[in-house]
């Protein structure tokens, strides 16, 4: 069975299985087994963290949602909506060995030109960066941590 490094996130027990020399993880949001890659390891840990520790309802979380930017088809890693169904938080996940660079920050910012979420985050499971974006002033405001759902759901975004 593959082993992955411990992340800078709380431990979680994931449903994992071996089949045909591949390791799979059960994604309880999408209700299916997925090949367990280092990026998926980060995504599954982060989703559990968001639900258990940051109080995001699982029903408002979308994983690998498609979007179109110009003529390109892209996928967001994690997209969370508020209770009104508007995009609230977009998160880009990378494998633990992928540094969080300007390129990663730009990637999620480009996705957000279409999505228009108020909060953006990037993580490689070891480091997490979160910021708000105000489309009226076109300014970013970096946050100290990923916000709690109870603190941001009421925003009129």
C-alpha positions in Angstrom: 0.0 0.0 0.0 1.2 3.5 -0.8 2.2 5.7 2.1 2.0 9.4 2.1 3.6 11.9 4.4 1.8 13.4 7.3 0.2 16.7 6.5 -0.1 20.0 8.4 -3.8 19.1 8.9 -5.5 17.0 11.6 -5.2 13.2 11.1 -8.3 11.6 9.5 -9.1 8.0 8.9 -9.8 7.6 5.2 -11.4 4.6 3.6 -8.6 3.1 1.5 -8.4 -0.1 -0.5 -5.9 -1.9 -2.7 -7.0 -3.3 -6.1 -5.0 -4.4 -9.1 -1.8 -2.9 -7.6 -3.5 0.5 -7.2 -4.5 2.3 -4.1 -7.9 3.9 -3.9 -9.6 6.3 -1.5 -13.3 6.6 -1.0 -14.5 10.2 -1.6 -17.6 10.6 0.5 -18.6 13.9 -1.2 -18.7 12.3 -4.7 -19.6 8.9 -3.3 -17.0 7.0 -5.4 -13.5 5.4 -5.2 -10.6 7.4 -6.6 -7.0 6.6 -7.3 -5.1 7.9 -4.3 -2.5 10.4 -5.6 -0.6 12.8 -3.5 -2.9 15.6 -4.5 -6.0 13.5 -3.7 -4.4 12.8 -0.3 -4.3 16.5 0.4 -7.8 17.1 -1.0 -9.4 14.4 1.2 -7.6 15.6 4.3 -8.6 19.2 3.6 -12.3 18.3 3.0 -12.4 16.5 6.3 -10.8 19.4 8.0 -13.2 21.9 6.5 -16.2 19.8 7.6 -15.1 18.7 11.1 -13.0 21.7 12.2 -14.3 24.6 10.1 -18.0 23.6 10.1 -18.5 23.7 6.4 -21.6 21.6 5.4 -20.7 18.7 3.2 -23.8 19.5 1.1 -22.2 22.9 0.0 -18.9 21.4 -1.1 -18.2 20.6 -4.8 -15.1 18.8 -5.8 -13.4 19.1 -9.2 -16.3 21.2 -10.6 -15.8 22.2 -14.2 -15.5 25.8 -15.4 -14.7 27.5 -18.6 -12.2 30.3 -18.7 -12.0 31.9 -22.2 -12.1 28.8 -24.3 -10.3 26.6 -21.8 -12.0 23.9 -19.8 -10.7 23.8 -16.2 -11.6 22.1 -12.9 -11.6 23.6 -9.4 -10.3 21.3 -6.7 -12.7 22.4 -4.1 -15.5 24.9 -4.5 -17.7 25.8 -1.6 -21.0 27.6 -1.8 -22.9 29.7 0.8 -26.4 28.8 1.9 -27.8 30.9 -1.0 -25.9 28.8 -3.6 -23.3 31.5 -4.4 -19.6 30.6 -4.7 -18.0 31.4 -1.4 -14.6 29.8 -1.3 -12.4 28.2 -4.0 -9.4 26.1 -3.0 -6.6 24.8 -5.1 -4.8 21.7 -3.8 -1.3 20.6 -4.7 0.7 17.6 -3.8 2.9 18.1 -0.6 6.1 18.2 -2.7 4.7 21.0 -4.9 5.7 24.4 -3.6 3.0 27.1 -3.3 4.4 29.6 -5.9 3.1 32.6 -7.7 2.0 30.3 -10.5 -0.4 28.5 -8.1 -1.7 31.8 -6.7 -2.3 33.0 -10.3 -4.0 29.7 -11.2 -6.7 30.0 -8.5 -7.1 33.8 -9.2 -7.7 33.0 -12.9 -10.3 30.4 -12.0 -12.0 33.0 -9.8 -12.4 35.5 -12.7 -15.2 33.1 -13.7 -16.4 31.9 -10.3 -16.2 35.1 -8.4 -15.8 33.6 -4.9 -15.1 36.0 -2.0 -12.4 33.7 -0.5 -9.5 31.9 -2.2 -7.1 29.4 -0.8 -4.2 27.3 -1.9 -2.6 24.4 -0.1 -0.1 21.6 -0.5 -1.2 20.1 2.8 1.9 21.5 4.5 1.3 25.2 3.9 -2.1 26.9 3.5 -2.7 30.4 2.2 -6.1 32.1 2.2 -7.2 35.6 1.1 -10.3 37.5 0.3 -10.8 39.3 -3.0 -12.9 42.4 -3.4 -14.0 42.8 -7.0 -15.1 46.4 -6.5 -11.6 47.5 -5.5 -9.7 44.7 -7.2 -7.7 44.1 -4.0 -6.6 41.0 -2.1 -6.5 40.8 1.7 -4.5 37.8 3.0 -6.0 36.0 6.0 -4.2 34.3 8.9 -6.1 31.1 8.4 -8.9 29.4 6.5 -12.1 31.0 7.8 -14.8 29.1 9.7 -18.0 28.7 7.8 -20.1 30.2 10.6 -18.0 33.4 10.3 -18.3 33.8 6.5 -21.7 32.3 5.4 -23.6 35.4 6.3 -21.5 37.6 4.1 -23.6 39.2 1.3 -21.3 38.0 -1.5 
